Amino acid sequence: MTALTPKDLIGLVQSVFPRHPGDRHLSILVDIPRDSGRDNPAWKERRRLASDWYDTLNEKASAIPLEGVKLVAYPDVGSNNADLPPMAFVIGRNLPDVADALEKAGERRAFEEIFGETQIFLAPTEFSTTAPLKVAAKKYGFRAATMPGFSPLMIPALQIDYSQVAARVDALKTRLDRADWAEVRFLADRSKEYKVLFDLRFRTAHSSSGRFPESGTAGNLPSGEAYIVPYEGEKGDPSRTEGTLPVQIGEDLALFTIEKNRAVRVHGKGKSIQTERAHLKREPAYGNMAELGFGVLSDFGLQPIGEILLDEKLGVHVAFGRSDHFGGAIGPKDFSSPQEVIHLDRIYIPASQPRMEISSITFGYPDGGIEQVMRAGKYLIF
């Protein structure tokens, strides 16, 4: 299946956003390339999908039921989870191909106004809006499903039994909430083992189960993960997160030295290693261990498609950079400019890192108990 029928789309909105008495407006949020050279076929297709969804939902708004639907566009921010610009444009229908044409294509509005009058957002964007929409949702009380990199290939992930997904996600969240630490052991090239101990004290986990029943919440769709921000040391007690984190980047194997929840050095050979080394030097906040995530969707027969939005829900992932949108301490203020703000997931599945495997994951609890939750890339608790 490569398209959502009107019935599918209406049902999706109703399922993802259980009806609230105050629900009146839904906005579809789209980013527009600042110049044509940055555009790509997948981005163009996503904008076409957004326009089609707008047409359908605007026509069928009363069936949801809602009073109306808006198509909101803004110039792309250049990186995942950077802050949104102050202004956006409410578009009649036809999205322009470049941001310079937005002024003529729609009505210029402050994002603050749009947030204040919209109760539900769908955000099929090129660059992830999860961080800024999580922050704004808490302030304005709306609900949002962020869909960075969404493509028709993800539609099967919108059709699985999310009650089963929620049961697995909740089982992981319960354990993460209790745990003081998680030890993750990685196997590189089937021969060399590395490990990182993640400090989980003073933190509670998050569940992303595909539904947003509560006001003031935002998260990914498709969904299917439990995740937590490792403790970052902001309470005065230094973080105990430490070890060697191996990441395959292209063909190269980068070995990040982690101290007090920060990647402080990177070893290895190749151009990508040089790039990572320069990035850490330029933006120390990029080295923050921002998330330890546990995706569950691979057990439901879903396959990777090369987009983080779906692929991270298939297995274990570790994120670098911004964490404040997940309840952590590192935010835009810690980067040198808005363009440098980033939250980047490194996903440990064969399609993303074929040289890497998760050999084991063990949780440690305050009472001294330990529990192995994964071995050889497979969960042991389901």
BALO-919771 format. One record per residue: residue in one letter; y negated, x, z of N, C-alpha, C in turn. Coordinates in steps of 0.05 Angstrom, whole numbers, padded with zeros to 5 digits, always signed. Atoms other than C-alpha are relative to their C-alpha. Last residue first. Layout:
BEGIN
aYXZYXZYXZ
...
END
This chain:
BEGIN
f-00002+00026+00012+00208+00178+00518+00029-00007-00006
i+00006+00021-00020+00198+00234+00569+00001-00028-00013
l-00024+00005-00016+00230+00293+00532-00003-00025+00018
y+00005+00011-00026+00180+00298+00475+00027-00005+00015
k-00008+00028-00004+00201+00342+00417-00005-00009+00029
g+00016+00018+00015+00168+00406+00392+00006-00029+00004
a-00005-00004+00029+00224+00452+00415-00015-00022-00016
r-00015-00024+00006+00217+00425+00486+00006+00000-00030
m-00006-00005+00028+00166+00376+00513+00017+00025-00002
v+00004+00025+00016+00152+00341+00579+00006+00004-00030
q+00002-00008+00028+00179+00393+00627-00002-00025-00017
e-00014+00017+00019+00162+00369+00696-00003+00011-00028
i+00005-00007+00028+00140+00408+00757+00017-00018-00018
g-00019+00007+00020+00133+00387+00830-00008+00009-00028
g-00017-00023+00006+00089+00425+00878+00022-00006-00021
d-00021-00002-00021+00059+00363+00909+00019+00023-00004
p+00010-00010-00026-00004+00373+00868+00020+00003+00022
y+00013+00022-00016+00034+00367+00802-00009+00010+00027
g-00002-00005-00029+00051+00419+00749-00016-00019+00016
f+00021+00009-00018+00064+00398+00677+00006+00008+00028
t-00007+00007-00028+00108+00437+00629-00025-00008+00015
i+00024+00008-00015+00103+00443+00553+00010-00010+00027
s-00002+00017-00024+00155+00480+00513-00027-00007+00011
s-00026-00004-00011+00169+00517+00447+00005-00017+00026
i+00002+00003-00029+00111+00488+00409+00028+00004+00012
e-00016+00021-00013+00119+00518+00340-00009-00003+00029
m+00001+00005-00028+00074+00559+00294+00019-00023+00009
r-00010-00024-00014+00081+00592+00226+00003-00005+00030
p-00029-00005+00005+00077+00525+00190+00011+00024+00015
q-00004-00028-00008+00009+00509+00222+00030+00006-00003
s+00026-00012-00006-00019+00444+00193+00003+00030+00006
a+00018+00002+00023+00042+00416+00158-00026+00014+00004
p-00007-00018+00022+00089+00443+00212-00019-00001-00024
i-00022+00013+00015+00052+00408+00269+00006+00018-00024
y-00025-00015+00001+00009+00443+00321+00023-00017-00011
i-00023+00018-00003-00060+00416+00306+00026+00016-00003
r-00020-00017+00012-00124+00457+00318+00027-00014+00006
d-00028+00001-00009-00179+00407+00332+00017+00019-00016
l-00019-00006+00021-00253+00425+00323+00029+00001+00011
h-00025+00005-00015-00310+00396+00364+00022+00002-00021
i-00027+00004+00012-00374+00425+00336+00020-00007+00021
v-00017+00016-00019-00449+00431+00348+00026-00007-00014
e-00021-00017-00010-00477+00486+00302+00019-00015+00019
q-00019-00005+00022-00520+00439+00260+00024+00016+00009
p-00016+00024+00005-00554+00412+00323+00021+00005-00022
s+00014+00020+00016-00577+00483+00339+00018-00024-00004
s+00026-00011+00008-00560+00542+00385-00016-00020-00017
f-00001-00013+00026-00504+00506+00421-00028+00007-00009
d-00013-00026-00002-00500+00491+00495+00003+00015-00026
k+00018-00019-00013-00550+00434+00493+00011+00028+00001
p+00018-00011+00020-00505+00397+00443-00019+00021+00012
g+00012+00018+00019-00452+00387+00496-00019+00014-00018
i+00013-00014+00022-00404+00424+00542-00009-00020-00021
a+00027-00011-00006-00390+00393+00610-00015+00012-00023
g+00003-00028-00006-00330+00348+00598-00029+00008+00004
g+00004-00003-00028-00324+00272+00601-00002+00029+00009
f-00025+00006-00013-00294+00263+00532-00002+00003+00030
h-00008+00027+00008-00361+00259+00497+00026-00008+00011
d+00014+00019-00016-00383+00320+00537+00007-00029-00007
s-00019+00016-00016-00328+00363+00506-00014-00022+00015
r+00013+00021-00015-00360+00403+00449+00021-00017+00015
g+00028+00009+00002-00325+00466+00426-00009-00022+00019
f+00021-00019-00007-00252+00481+00410-00027-00014+00000
a+00027+00000+00013-00196+00431+00408-00018+00021+00012
v+00020-00013-00018-00122+00439+00423-00026+00001-00015
h+00023-00014+00012-00070+00395+00389-00018+00010+00022
v+00018-00013-00019+00000+00369+00403-00023+00013-00014
g-00012-00021-00018+00032+00321+00354-00021+00012+00018
l-00028-00005+00005+00024+00266+00302+00013+00019+00020
k-00015+00020-00015-00042+00237+00326+00030+00004-00003
e+00000-00007-00028-00077+00301+00304+00016-00020+00017
d-00019-00022-00006-00054+00288+00233+00000+00008+00029
l-00028+00009-00004-00088+00220+00228+00018+00023+00010
l+00000+00027-00012-00161+00236+00239+00028-00010+00005
i-00003-00003-00029-00149+00310+00223+00002-00027+00014
e+00025+00009-00013-00137+00295+00150+00004+00000+00030
g+00020-00021+00003-00083+00334+00111-00027-00009+00010
i+00013+00003+00026-00037+00274+00100-00022+00021-00005
p+00027-00011+00002+00013+00283+00156-00011-00003-00029
q+00001-00027+00010+00073+00236+00157-00029+00010-00002
l+00023-00007+00015+00085+00173+00197-00001+00030-00007
g-00006-00004+00029+00156+00154+00216-00024+00008-00016
f+00001+00025+00013+00139+00124+00284+00003+00002-00030
d-00024+00014-00007+00160+00186+00323+00002-00028-00013
s-00021-00011+00016+00106+00225+00286+00027-00015+00005
l-00006+00016+00024+00055+00178+00317+00022+00011-00018
v-00028+00011-00001+00057+00208+00387+00008-00013-00026
g-00004+00022+00019-00004+00254+00392+00029-00009+00000
f-00028+00006+00005-00015+00295+00455+00003-00024-00018
g-00008+00027+00009-00083+00327+00463+00029-00002-00006
l-00029-00003+00003-00112+00385+00503+00011-00028-00006
e-00019+00022+00000-00187+00383+00493+00028+00011-00002
a+00012+00026-00003-00251+00423+00497+00020-00023+00003
m-00024+00016+00004-00226+00494+00507-00007-00029+00007
n-00008+00017-00022-00295+00525+00500+00026-00015-00008
g-00025-00009-00013-00298+00580+00447+00010-00017+00023
y-00023+00007+00018-00349+00542+00405+00026+00008+00013
a-00010+00027-00008-00396+00547+00465+00023-00009-00018
p-00021-00002-00021-00401+00623+00451+00011-00028+00008
e+00000+00025-00015-00437+00607+00385+00022+00002+00022
r+00025+00015+00006-00456+00669+00345-00003-00024+00018
k+00023-00016-00008-00404+00715+00376-00026-00015-00003
l+00001-00002-00029-00350+00662+00374-00024+00016+00009
h+00007+00026-00011-00367+00646+00301-00002+00001+00031
a+00029+00004+00004-00367+00719+00281-00009-00026+00012
r+00013-00019-00018-00297+00729+00310-00030-00003-00001
e-00002+00010-00027-00273+00666+00276-00014+00018+00020
t+00017+00024-00002-00299+00689+00209+00000-00011+00028
q+00028-00010+00000-00268+00758+00218-00020-00023+00003
i+00003-00011-00027-00202+00725+00235-00028+00010+00003
s+00004+00022-00018-00208+00682+00172-00004+00010+00029
k+00028+00010+00002-00219+00744+00130-00005-00023+00020
g+00005+00019+00021-00153+00775+00153-00029-00010+00001
k+00010-00012+00025-00123+00812+00211-00004-00022-00021
g-00015+00006+00024-00112+00791+00283-00013+00013-00024
h-00013-00023+00012-00147+00788+00350+00016-00010-00025
v-00020+00009+00018-00198+00738+00377+00011+00025-00014
r-00006-00020+00020-00240+00748+00439+00021-00012-00019
v+00020-00022-00002-00274+00705+00491+00004+00022-00021
a-00010-00021+00018-00239+00638+00480-00022+00022+00000
r+00015-00008+00024-00264+00601+00541+00016+00020-00016
n+00003+00022+00019-00228+00561+00595-00016+00007-00025
k+00017+00021-00013-00237+00614+00649-00008-00022-00020
e+00007-00006-00027-00208+00667+00602-00019-00021+00011
i+00013+00021-00015-00173+00653+00536-00003+00009+00029
t-00002-00006-00028-00157+00709+00488-00016-00020+00016
f+00024+00003-00016-00151+00679+00419+00007+00006+00029
l-00008+00000-00029-00096+00705+00374-00025+00000+00017
a+00021-00008-00019-00110+00687+00301+00010-00002+00028
l-00006+00008-00028-00051+00686+00253-00022+00011+00018
d+00004-00019-00022-00073+00688+00180+00007-00012+00027
e-00025-00016-00002-00045+00648+00121-00001+00019+00024
g-00008-00009+00027-00098+00594+00127+00027+00014+00002
i+00023+00008+00016-00116+00593+00200+00004+00010-00028
q-00002-00008+00028-00054+00596+00244-00023-00012-00015
v+00008+00021+00019-00075+00591+00316+00004+00011-00028
p-00004-00008+00028-00045+00630+00375-00007-00024-00018
l-00004+00023+00017-00075+00617+00443+00003+00009-00028
t+00004-00006+00028-00066+00674+00492+00007-00024-00017
g-00024-00006+00015-00074+00659+00566-00008+00009-00028
e-00001-00028+00010-00123+00628+00613+00026+00004-00016
t-00012-00001+00027-00147+00562+00642-00001+00028-00011
r-00024-00017+00000-00159+00574+00716+00013+00000-00028
s-00023+00013+00014-00231+00547+00714+00023+00021+00000
p-00006-00008+00027-00277+00579+00765+00024-00014-00012
d-00026-00013-00001-00294+00537+00826+00007+00008-00028
g+00003-00025-00015-00368+00523+00821+00025+00015+00003
k+00002+00007-00029-00360+00450+00801-00003+00025+00017
e+00027+00009-00007-00376+00466+00728-00004-00007+00029
g+00013-00017-00020-00314+00508+00719-00027-00009+00009
e+00018-00021+00012-00291+00479+00653-00015+00017+00020
y+00022-00005-00018-00231+00437+00675-00016+00024-00010
p-00006-00019-00022-00188+00421+00615-00025+00005+00017
v+00017-00024+00001-00211+00360+00577+00008+00018+00022
i+00015-00007-00024-00155+00310+00570-00017+00024-00005
y+00013-00026+00001-00117+00274+00515-00017+00003+00025
a+00012-00003-00027-00068+00217+00504-00012+00028+00000
e-00001-00025-00015-00054+00200+00431-00010-00004+00029
g-00027-00007-00008-00039+00145+00381+00001+00026+00015
s-00002-00011-00026-00099+00119+00342+00029+00007+00007
p-00024+00006-00015-00117+00105+00270+00001+00015+00027
l-00019+00018+00013-00174+00094+00288+00008+00013-00027
n-00011-00002+00027-00210+00142+00334+00017-00024-00008
g-00021-00019+00004-00252+00126+00395+00011-00003-00028
a-00003-00008+00028-00309+00087+00424+00022+00020-00002
t-00020-00019+00007-00320+00049+00489+00000+00006-00030
g+00008-00028-00006-00379+00015+00520+00020+00021-00006
s+00026-00008+00010-00348-00054+00523-00006+00028+00008
e+00022-00002-00020-00274-00058+00538-00026+00008-00014
p+00006+00026-00013-00218-00085+00492-00025+00001+00018
f+00024-00004-00016-00218-00026+00445-00008-00026+00013
r+00015+00024-00007-00149-00022+00413-00023+00007+00019
g+00006+00017+00023-00113+00033+00376-00014-00026+00005
s-00023+00016+00007-00079+00068+00434-00005-00019-00023
s+00009+00010+00026-00125+00126+00448+00023-00016-00012
s-00021+00010+00018-00114+00142+00521-00014-00012-00024
h+00009+00023+00017-00160+00187+00561+00024-00009-00017
a-00007+00000+00029-00141+00235+00617-00011-00025-00013
t-00017+00022+00007-00174+00245+00685+00004+00000-00030
r+00002+00014+00026-00202+00311+00707+00019-00024+00000
f+00026+00014+00001-00217+00348+00772-00004-00016-00025
r+00012+00010-00024-00158+00395+00761-00026-00014-00006
l+00006+00029+00003-00127+00401+00692-00011-00012+00026
d+00008+00011-00026-00128+00477+00686-00008-00029-00003
f+00024+00017+00000-00092+00495+00622-00004-00012+00027
l+00000+00018-00022-00042+00553+00625-00026-00015+00000
v+00026+00005-00013-00035+00585+00557+00005-00020+00023
k+00004+00023-00018+00027+00617+00529-00028-00002+00010
y+00026-00002-00014+00050+00663+00474-00002-00024+00018
e+00009+00023-00017+00120+00674+00446-00027+00007+00013
k+00018-00010-00020+00137+00720+00386-00011-00024+00016
s-00007-00025-00014+00198+00708+00344-00017+00007+00023
r-00026+00003-00012+00201+00642+00306+00009+00025+00016
d-00019-00013+00019+00140+00663+00266+00028+00001+00011
a+00011-00007+00026+00097+00645+00326+00021+00014-00017
l-00017-00019+00013+00127+00608+00385-00011+00005-00028
f+00000+00001+00029+00078+00573+00432+00019+00021-00012
r-00012-00025+00012+00086+00559+00506+00003-00004-00030
v-00010+00004+00028+00040+00507+00537+00009+00027-00010
e-00006-00026+00013+00032+00507+00613+00012-00006-00028
a-00020+00002+00022-00003+00445+00639+00004+00028-00012
w+00000-00020+00021-00040+00444+00705+00021-00008-00021
d+00020-00021-00006-00061+00401+00764-00001+00020-00023
a-00006-00029+00002-00023+00340+00737-00024+00017+00008
r-00012-00011-00025-00031+00269+00763+00000+00031-00001
d+00018+00006-00022-00079+00243+00709+00010+00013+00026
l+00023-00018+00001-00039+00280+00656-00019-00005+00023
r-00008-00027-00008+00025+00245+00678-00024+00019+00000
t-00007+00001-00029-00005+00175+00675+00007+00028+00010
k+00025+00001-00016-00038+00192+00608+00006+00000+00030
l+00012-00026+00000+00029+00212+00578-00025+00001+00017
a-00018-00017-00015+00064+00148+00598-00011+00028+00001
d+00004+00004-00029+00003+00109+00575+00018+00017+00017
v+00026-00012-00007+00006+00140+00505-00005-00003+00030
r-00004-00029+00000+00080+00122+00500-00026+00015+00009
a-00019-00007-00021+00070+00050+00520+00004+00030+00003
a+00014+00001-00025+00008+00044+00476+00018+00007+00024
v+00017-00024-00001+00046+00066+00414-00013+00001+00028
q-00018-00022-00005+00099+00013+00428-00016+00026+00002
s-00009+00005-00028+00044-00041+00434+00020+00023+00008
y+00016-00016-00019+00013-00009+00372+00006-00007+00029
d+00001+00016-00024+00069-00033+00327-00015+00016+00022
i-00022-00004-00018+00053+00001+00261-00004-00017+00025
q-00019+00022+00001+00006-00027+00208+00024+00003+00018
l+00013+00024-00011-00057+00014+00215+00019-00023+00003
a+00004-00005-00028-00018+00079+00206-00015-00023+00014
p-00024+00005-00016+00007+00052+00140-00003+00004+00030
i-00004+00029-00005-00066+00049+00117+00026-00006+00014
m-00002+00005-00029-00077+00124+00127+00007-00030+00005
l-00025-00011-00009-00062+00143+00054+00005-00007+00030
p-00021+00020+00003-00119+00096+00034+00027+00010+00010
s-00007+00003+00028-00167+00148+00063+00022-00022-00002
f-00019+00021+00006-00204+00159+00128+00005-00002-00030
g-00020-00009+00020-00236+00228+00135+00020-00023-00007
p+00008-00022+00017-00272+00207+00199+00023+00009-00019
m-00021-00004+00020-00251+00138+00223-00008+00023-00019
t+00008-00021+00018-00289+00122+00287+00023+00008-00018
a-00024-00014+00010-00275+00055+00318-00009+00021-00020
a+00000-00013+00026-00335+00032+00359+00027+00012-00006
r-00026-00011+00005-00350-00016+00416+00001+00012-00028
f-00016+00008+00023-00420-00031+00440+00027+00012+00000
g-00021+00020-00005-00448-00025+00510+00015-00010-00024
y+00007+00025+00012-00514+00009+00494+00021-00022+00003
k+00028+00007-00005-00511+00071+00538-00006-00029-00008
k+00004+00003-00029-00435+00079+00543-00028-00010+00006
a-00014+00024-00008-00429+00066+00468-00004-00005+00030
a+00017+00023+00005-00483+00118+00453+00013-00026+00010
v+00023-00002-00017-00443+00174+00485-00018-00025-00002
k-00010+00004-00027-00378+00153+00452-00024+00001+00020
l-00004+00028-00005-00416+00144+00387+00012-00006+00027
p+00025+00015-00005-00445+00214+00390+00005-00029+00005
a+00015-00009-00023-00376+00246+00402-00026-00016+00004
t-00012+00007-00026-00334+00205+00355-00017+00007+00024
t+00021+00010-00018-00381+00210+00295+00011-00007+00028
s-00007+00017-00022-00334+00254+00254-00024-00008+00016
f+00001-00016-00025-00360+00282+00189+00003-00019+00024
e-00010-00026+00007-00339+00247+00125+00002+00018+00024
t+00019-00021+00008-00348+00178+00153+00014+00025-00009
p-00016-00016+00018-00308+00113+00160-00017+00022-00013
a+00014-00024+00010-00347+00088+00221+00019+00017-00017
l-00021-00015+00015-00329+00017+00241-00014+00023-00013
f+00004-00019+00021-00378-00009+00294+00027+00008-00012
i-00025-00012+00011-00378-00071+00338-00008+00019-00023
q-00020-00001-00021-00433-00100+00384+00026+00015-00009
t-00027+00001+00011-00494-00086+00341+00021+00003+00023
e-00006+00026+00011-00565-00103+00362+00028-00003-00012
g+00006+00021-00018-00580-00046+00410+00007-00028-00010
f-00018+00000-00022-00544+00007+00370-00004-00024+00018
i-00026+00009+00010-00583-00012+00308+00020-00001+00022
e+00002+00029+00005-00649-00008+00346+00027-00010-00010
e+00001+00014-00025-00631+00060+00375-00002-00030-00004
f-00027+00004-00010-00610+00084+00306+00000-00015+00027
a-00008-00019-00021-00681+00073+00284+00028-00006+00009
r-00001+00010-00027-00686+00033+00219+00007+00022+00019
r-00001-00021-00020-00705+00047+00147-00002-00011+00028
e+00021+00002-00020-00688-00012+00102+00003+00022+00021
g-00003+00018-00023-00645+00003+00042-00024+00001+00018
a-00024+00017+00000-00634+00036-00025+00002-00020+00023
k+00003+00021+00019-00703+00065-00038+00023-00020+00001
e+00025+00014-00005-00705+00107+00025-00004-00024-00019
l-00004+00021-00021-00631+00124+00018-00026-00016+00004
a+00003+00027+00011-00641+00160-00049+00002-00022+00021
d+00028+00003+00008-00653+00229-00018-00006-00028-00011
a+00016+00010-00022-00585+00221+00017-00030-00005-00008
v+00013-00022-00015-00545+00228-00046-00020-00012+00020
d-00017-00024+00000-00494+00183-00080-00012+00023+00015
p+00008-00021+00018-00529+00118-00062+00019+00024+00002
l+00006-00025-00014-00491+00061-00029-00009+00021-00021
n-00006-00024+00016-00496-00005-00066-00009+00025+00015
r-00028-00003+00008-00493-00064-00017+00006+00027-00012
g-00008+00026+00009-00557-00085+00017+00029+00000-00009
i-00003+00002+00029-00563-00021+00057+00008-00028-00008
v-00016+00024+00004-00590-00015+00128+00000-00006-00030
f+00009+00019+00019-00617+00056+00132+00020-00023-00002
a-00020+00008+00020-00613+00106+00188-00011-00021-00018
m+00004+00023+00018-00661+00143+00234+00024-00004-00019
p+00013+00022-00014-00655+00188+00295-00002-00025-00017
p+00029-00002+00003-00602+00233+00263-00014-00024+00013
l+00010+00015+00022-00532+00231+00293-00030+00003-00003
d+00016+00024-00006-00511+00285+00341-00009-00013-00026
a+00028-00006-00005-00457+00333+00317-00015-00026+00005
n+00009+00007-00027-00386+00309+00324-00027+00011+00008
n-00013+00021-00015-00358+00342+00261-00012-00002+00028
s-00023-00010-00016-00407+00383+00221+00011-00023+00016
g-00009-00027+00007-00461+00375+00167+00024+00011+00016
v+00010-00019-00020-00501+00317+00195+00012+00027-00003
d-00021-00013-00015-00494+00273+00133-00011+00021+00019
p-00006-00026+00011-00556+00232+00115+00021+00015+00017
y+00018-00021-00010-00551+00160+00140+00007+00027-00013
a-00004-00026+00011-00520+00094+00119-00021+00020+00011
v+00020-00018-00010-00512+00026+00153+00007+00028-00010
l-00009-00026+00011-00475-00032+00119-00023+00020+00007
k+00019-00017+00013-00486-00094+00161+00014+00025-00010
v-00009-00027+00003-00442-00153+00180-00021+00016-00014
g+00006-00015+00023-00461-00222+00206+00010+00029+00001
e+00023+00011+00014-00454-00279+00255-00006+00016-00026
l+00025-00015-00005-00384-00260+00276-00023-00014-00015
p+00025+00009+00012-00317-00296+00282-00024+00017+00008
i-00008-00020-00020-00272-00263+00254+00000-00010+00029
a-00028+00002-00007-00270-00322+00206+00007+00019+00022
s-00005+00023-00017-00346-00330+00206+00029-00003+00008
a+00009-00004-00028-00354-00260+00180+00007-00023+00018
k-00019+00014-00018-00312-00273+00118-00008+00002+00029
e-00007+00026+00010-00365-00257+00065+00017-00016+00020
n+00025+00015+00000-00395-00200+00105+00006-00029-00010
l+00006+00009-00027-00325-00175+00121-00026-00016+00001
t-00021+00018-00011-00303-00173+00049-00008-00011+00027
d+00000+00025+00016-00367-00143+00019+00019-00021+00012
y+00025+00015-00006-00373-00093+00076+00000-00026-00015
w-00004+00013-00026-00300-00072+00069-00025-00017+00007
d-00019+00022+00004-00311-00060-00006+00004-00015+00027
s+00014+00022+00014-00373-00019+00008+00018-00024-00003
a+00019+00012-00019-00336+00022+00060-00015-00023-00013
l-00014+00017-00019-00278+00033+00012-00019-00014+00019
r-00007+00024+00015-00326+00058-00041+00015-00019+00018
r+00024+00017+00002-00356+00105+00010+00005-00025-00016
r+00004+00011-00026-00286+00131+00027-00026-00018+00000
e-00019+00022-00004-00271+00141-00046-00004-00014+00026
k+00009+00022+00017-00334+00183-00054+00018-00024+00003
w+00024+00011-00012-00315+00225+00006-00010-00024-00016
a-00009+00016-00023-00245+00236-00021-00024-00014+00014
p-00013+00026+00008-00273+00257-00088+00008-00017+00023
n-00027-00005+00009-00321+00309-00059+00014-00026-00006
d-00017+00024+00002-00395+00314-00044+00028+00008-00009
r-00017+00001-00024-00429+00378-00020+00020-00023-00002
g-00018-00023-00001-00458+00396-00088+00019-00001+00024
s-00024+00007+00015-00488+00326-00094+00020+00023+00001
d+00003-00008+00028-00538+00340-00038+00027-00004-00014
r+00028-00009+00003-00550+00311+00031-00006+00011-00028
p+00005-00029+00004-00484+00275+00024-00030+00006-00003
i+00005-00005+00028-00485+00203+00052-00006+00030-00004
d+00017-00023+00005-00454+00184+00119-00002+00006-00030
v-00008-00018+00022-00427+00113+00128-00020+00024-00001
l+00017-00024+00000-00428+00065+00187+00011+00020-00020
i-00016-00021+00012-00401-00005+00179-00018+00024-00004
s+00012-00018+00019-00438-00051+00227+00021+00020-00010
l-00015-00024+00005-00410-00112+00262-00015+00017-00020
h+00004-00016+00025-00454-00166+00291+00019+00024+00000
r+00015+00014+00021-00447-00225+00340-00001+00016-00026
d-00003-00013+00026-00398-00207+00396-00015-00017-00022
g+00026-00009+00011-00426-00235+00461+00002+00013-00027
p+00019+00022+00005-00365-00277+00479-00026+00009-00013
h+00018+00003-00023-00319-00217+00469-00020-00023-00005
r+00024+00016+00000-00260-00222+00420-00015+00001+00027
p-00005+00027-00011-00208-00167+00421-00027-00014+00005
f+00022+00008-00017-00234-00108+00379+00005-00029+00010
v+00012-00024-00011-00176-00071+00347-00021-00008+00020
s-00019-00014-00017-00135-00134+00336-00013+00024+00014
q-00007+00018-00023-00191-00179+00310+00019+00015+00019
v+00023+00002-00017-00219-00123+00266+00007-00016+00025
l+00004-00026-00012-00150-00109+00238-00023-00001+00019
g-00020-00003-00022-00135-00183+00226-00004+00027+00015
i+00008+00018-00022-00199-00190+00186+00018+00003+00024
l+00025-00011-00011-00181-00129+00145-00010-00017+00022
d-00006-00024-00015-00109-00150+00133-00025+00010+00015
k-00015+00009-00024-00129-00221+00112+00006+00024+00018
p+00019+00013-00019-00182-00192+00065+00014-00009+00025
t+00008+00026+00010-00128-00147+00036-00021-00012+00019
l-00002+00021-00020-00127-00074+00058-00009-00026-00013
a+00024+00015-00006-00116-00026+00001+00007-00020+00022
t+00024-00017+00002-00068+00029-00020-00025-00015+00006
m+00024+00017+00000+00000+00000+00000-00025+00017+00000
END
